Amino acid sequence: MSESSAKAVADAAAAAVASVAGEAGGWRRATGLAGTAIGVLAAGAAAGVAIERMTVGRGVRRKARLALDSTGPYGALRGTPGKAYADDGTELYYEVDDAEPEGGPAPRRRRLFGRKAPAPVTVVFSHGYCLSQDSWHFQRAALRGVVRTVYWDQRSHGRSGRGVAQRRDDVPLTIEQLGRDLKAVIEAAVPEGPMVLVGHSMGGMTVMALAAQYPELIRERVVAAALVGTSSGRLGEVNFGLPLAGVNAVRRVLPGVLKALGQQAALVEKGRRATADLFAGIIKRYSFASRDVDPAVERFAERMIESTPIDVVAEFYPAFTDHDKTEALTYFEDMPVLVLAGVRDLITPSEHSEAIADLLPEAELVLVPDAGHLVMLEHPEVVTDRLADLLTRVGAVPAGATVSGYGSTSSAARRG
């Protein structure tokens, strides 16, 4: 992307801020470009990208999206639903997939001196910014029935309720709050027994925030962790693949733009829908690095991201600048940890994963070539393989168990 292109997007964003002070007509004119250039940051981009010329008719593209939505199998897996409640009353939705005993129902076990059989290991998955629990589709398909798993939607995402403190009391969203939310989900869905915590991007930060606030929980019950495409801090230094001038321009106007757009959510959402083709191109750039990604997977990611309202995007974004959980990593020193990232991740660059691994010398560091931010969707076979190995090492998955069926995102491969 050229420096002039980055400046053009930043200028469009600045124009959107200015239009807030003007009449609604100005907002409508600015929404199409600025609403996409900044609202589209739901993809995790947090910066503008060059606008490429479209050569396929809009009607054809719309039909293609509808076809992919109707045939794509991704995000269709469901488990036993449950609800937890955060400390501010926010309703948090989760689902549980229980392990299936081999050979049918488990036989009745005798109690020894009145003690129950030990609880099985539960794997708790936390998703990233502007995604949902469905972003773990491939890993869920692979682990289904093999190990007890919990998938939950972060506040204001997926099927969870909007943040009560944010909507009612205008309390700024923090990563610390997300850590407390995860604690509430654990209390409801995993009241006892050992756990493995898995987090992608913001979900990894949520896991670190949990550790920072509840170290005793980590020491007593967590037996392993997997941190995928995430960061322990210094996110304000990420350049998102932009030249220096472009980064500085976007950072200068972005906080004000997001706040302004969040206050005009209805108009911005109309603009995002009207410019869906541009939206899709930006999501692809900041989500994937491979050229041969199944179009249905691309559309699946787009659908998750575009379902995140612009005011939620605006609400969460400032929290990342303040995020610093480097010290919390010490609570994971004495357990198996998987640190995995895409080499071409523009959102949380792989250098951030390397920094985490440097602080956890016993951790397994996996850098996936030709992978972007949504590595678990782009290269599910790698993520699932390393995650299965981690679970086997801690006894969550029997050594003889077969973890397969995770599929491939290659357009030529079998889906889901």
N, C-alpha and C positions, 0 to 999 in steps of 0.2 A: 504494500500500500504506500502511495506517495505521501509526502509531507503535505502537499496541497490538498489531497483528498481528506486527510485527517483534520486539517484546519476547516475544511468545508463542513464536515459533520459537526465539529465543535461550534462553528458559527451558527449552524442551524439550531443547535441546542440552545445557544445564547438567545437566538431570536424567539424561541419558545418561552423562555423566561420573561423576556420583554413583553411578549404578547399577553401574559397574565394580567398585566396592569392595564391593558387596552380592552377593547370591546370583544365580545364572544366571537365575532366574525374573524378577528385576527387569530384567535385560538384555533378555529377550525382550519384556517389556511396553514397554520404551523404544525398542526397535529400530524398530518400525513407524513412529513419527513422527520420532524423532531420527535414525534411520538414513537416512531419506529427506531430512529437512531439512538434514542436514549431508553425508551420503553423496552426495546428489544434487549436491553442489558439483562433482561430476565434470563437470557442464555448464559449469563455469567460473564459476559464480555466486559462490562464496565468501561467500555470505550467504543468509539465509532469505527466503522470500517468503510472501505471504498464501496460505492454503489455501482454494481456491474449492470450492464445493459441486458435486458431480458429479450430473447429472440422467439420464445414460444408464446402463442396466444394465451391470454388470461383465461379464457374459457376452457382451453385444453388443460391448463395447469390446475384449474379448479376441479375438473373431472378426475384428474389424476389423484389429487389429494383425497377426494371422496372415495375413489376406488381403493386407495391404500388404507383408509380408515376402516373400510368395510371388510377387507381381507386380512389385514395385519393381525397376527395373533398376540402381539406384544402387549403386556399389561393386563391380560385377561385372567391371570391366576389369582384366586381368592382363597382366604383362609377363614378360620373362626374369628369373627369380629369381636372387638372389645373397646371399652372407653376408659381412659384415665383422665384425671383432672389436675391441671397445673395449680401452683400455689395461688394464682390470681383467678382461678375458676375456669380457665380456658379448657375446652373439651378437646382431648387428644385421642385420635382414632388409631387403633392398632389391629393387626391380625396375627393369629398364631397358626403355624403349620406344625402339627405334632409328628413325632417320629413314629413310623409304623414298625411294630415288632415283627421279626422274621417268623414265618410259619403261622401267622394268625395272631389272635389275642394272646397277650402275655399270660403265662400261668400264674396262679396265685402264689405269692411268696410268703414264707413264714417270717414272722418277726423274731429277731434275736434279742432277747431281754427287752422286748417292748419297743425296740427302735424300728423306724420305718426304713425301707430300702432307700439308698441315697438318690436324690433327685438327679435327673439327667442334665447334661450340659445344655444350655440354651444359647443360641447365637442371636444377638440383637443387632439389627441393621438400621443405621441412621442415614437418611438420604441428604442430598445437597440442596443448595439454594435454587429455588424456582423449579424443583423437581417434585417427586413424590415417592412413596414406597415402591411404586411400580418400576422405578429406575433399576431395581435389582432383579428384573424379570428373569434373565438368564441364570443367575446364581440361585434364584428361588426354584426354577425348574429343575436344576441339577441336584439341589439339596432336599427337595420335597420328599418327605417320608424317611429320609436318612438320618436327620437330626432335628431336634426341636428348634424352631426358628420363630423370631418375632420381627415383624416389619411395622413401622409406624410412620405417620405423617407428621412432620414438624408443624408447629402452630401456624395457622394461616395458609398452609399448603395442603394439597390433596383433599382428603375427607375430614381433616381436623377443622375445628372452629377457628374463627378469627381471634387474634390475641385480645383478651378482655382488657388487660392493662393498657394496651396500645389504643384500642378503640374508645374505651370509656374514659380513661384517665390521661390519655396522651403521654404515656410513659415510653421513653425511648426503648426500642428493642435492643437487647444485649446478648452476646454469646453466653454469658453467665445464665441468663434466663433459659436458654435452650438446654443448658446442662441440667438445670432444675426440672425442666420438662421431661428430659430423659429419665431422671430419677423417679418421677411420678409414673412413667410408663413401666419402669422396672418393678416398682412396688405393686402395680396392678397385674402385670403379665408374667413376672418372674419373681414371685415373692420369696422363693428359696432356691438353693442350688447354685452350682457354678455357672459362669457366663463367659462368653466370648463377645467382645464388642467390636463391631465393624462400622466404619464411618467413611463416607465419601465427601470430600470437599467440606462444605459447611457441617456435614454430619461428623466428619473427623474432628472438627473444631468443637462440636457438641460433646464428643467423647472426652476431649481434653478438658472442657469446662466442667464436666461431671467429676473428673479426677481431681481437679483443683479444689472443688467444693466438698467432695465426699471421698477423701483419700482412704478412709477406713473401708468403704464399700469396695474400692479397687483391691485393697490388700486382702480382704476377707473372701471375696466372691469372684473376682475376675481372674480367669486363668490364661487368657490370651487376648490379643487385640490386633485388628487389621486397619491401617490408616491408608486410604486410597485417594490419591490426587488431592491432598490437603496441605495445610500449612499451620505451623505453630505461631506465626506472626510475621511482621514486616510486609504485610500485603500492600501497604502504601507505596512500596518500591517497585511493584510489578508494572511492566510497560505494555502488556497486552499485545505485543507484536507491533506496536506503533513506533514511529520515529519520535525523538525527544520532543520536538515542537508540538506534535500531535498529542502526546501524552500530557504535556503541560497544559495545553489548551483545554482538553477534556476534563482534567482534574480541576481546573480553575472554575468551570461552569457546572460540573456535574452535580454537586450537592444541591445547588439552588434549582437546577433543572428538575431533578428528581422530586424535590419537595413541591415544586410548582405543578408538575405533571400529576403527582399524587392527589393534589387538590382539585384537579380537573379530570378525574379518572374516567368518567363516562365518555367524554370527548376523546380522550387518548385511546380508549379501548376501540372506539369506532375507527380511529386512524390506524390502529394496529391491524384490524380486520381488513381494512381497505388496502393495506399494503402487505398482505400476507406473503406475497412472493419475495419481496425484499427481506422480510422477516426470516423466511426459510433460508435464504442465502447466508445471512449473518449467523444464524444458529449453526448451520453446517460448518462455517469457518471456525467458530469458537468451540464447537463440540467434538468434531472429528478431524483426524489428520489423514486417514486413509482415503484413497480414491475409490476403492471398491467396497463401499458400505451399502448394505441392503437399503434401497429406497424406503422400504417400510419401516426400518429402524430409524432412519432420518426423520421420517414423518412422525413416528412415535415420540421421539425426543422433542420435535417441534410442538406436538400436541400437548405434552406435559408442560413445556415452558410457556406456551401462549395461554395456558389456562391460569397462570399466576397473574392476578390483577396488578396493574401498574402501581397502585398505592401500597401493595405488599412489597413489590420490588423496592419502592422508595423507602418503605419502613425498615427493611432489613439492611439495606446497603451501608449506612453509616457504621453499623456494628463491626464490619470487617476491618475498618481502619484502626479501630481500638483493640482488635484481637491480638493478644499476646499470651500464649499459654506454654511458653517454653519450659518454665519451671515445672509445670504439671507433668511433663514427660518423665520426670524422675520416678513417678509412681508405676511406670511400666517397665522399669529396668530389669526386674527379676522375673519376667515372664516372656514367653515366645511372642514376638511381634512381627507382623508382616507390614512393610512399608512399600507401597507400589504406586507408580505414576507413569503417565505417558510422557515420552521424551519431548513431544511437540505440544504439550499442554500450554496454552497461552493464558489460562486463567490462574492456575496455581502451578507455576513452572516446576519442572522436576527437581530443580535446585532446592526447592523448599522441602521436598521429600528427602533429598540427600542430607539436608541440614538436620532433619529429624533423625535419620539413621545415624548420623555422626554422634548424636546424643544418646543413642541406644545401640551401642556397639554389638550387642548380641542379636539385633533385629536382622531379618532377611530383607534386603533392599532389592526390589525388582523394578527396573526401568524398561518400559515397553516401547520399542522402536515403532515409528509410524502410528503413534497413538496420541489422541488429544485428551481433552478434559473428561469426556464420558467414556473412559477406557473400559468400564465394565460392560458397556453396550457395544463398543467398537471391537474389542478383543476379549469377548467373554470367556473364551477357552483358556486364556492365560490367567485371568483373574480367578476363575473358578478352580483351576488346577492348583494354584498357589494357596488359595483359601482352603481347599480340601486337604492339602498337605498340612497346613497349620492346624486344622481341626483334628486330623489324625494324630499329630504329635501330642496334643493335649488330651487325647482319648475321647473327644466329642464324637468322632466317627470311628467305628471299628476298623482296624487295619485291613480287614478283608472286604470291607464294603466297596461297592462300585458307585462312584459319583460320575454320572455321565448324562448325556442328553442336554448339555448346555447350549448346543447349537453353534452357529457361526453367523456373523453379520455380512459375510460375503454375499453379493447379489446372486451368485451362482449356487450357493449352498442351501441346504434344507433349512427352513425357518423354524425358530423356537423349539 
